[in-house]
Amino acid sequence: MIIVLLRYTGDVTPHRDAHVAWLREALAEGRLITAGRQPETGGVLIARGERSDVEAWAAQDPYRLAGVATNDFVEFTPSMAAPGLESLLP
């Protein structure tokens, strides 16, 4: 599992609709587990997959393609989950 930290480096407003469509597609595919905004600074995504695959996928984010955001990646293996979220465990 990979936490993708999204940091705004420019005005994302003109690219928001394309970014949200990209996120919705990833949710439908099962690649993305959840996503949320950090007001004014960026967002946090939690994705499934190998780090190299997630990095390649994140590079296709419309924000990244427009040069208005960067990413940091945190890879982890969950070992505990709240009731109802056990499917997140390996």
Sequence and secondary structure as in RCSB ss.txt:
>XXXX:A:sequence
MIIVLLRYTGDVTPHRDAHVAWLREALAEGRLITAGRQPETGGVLIARGERSDVEAWAAQDPYRLAGVATNDFVE
FTPSMAAPGLESLLP
>XXXX:A:secstr
 EEEEEEE S  GGGHHHHHHHHHHHHHHTSEEEEEEETTTEEEEEE S HHHHHHHHTT HHHHTTSEEEEEEE
       TT GGG  
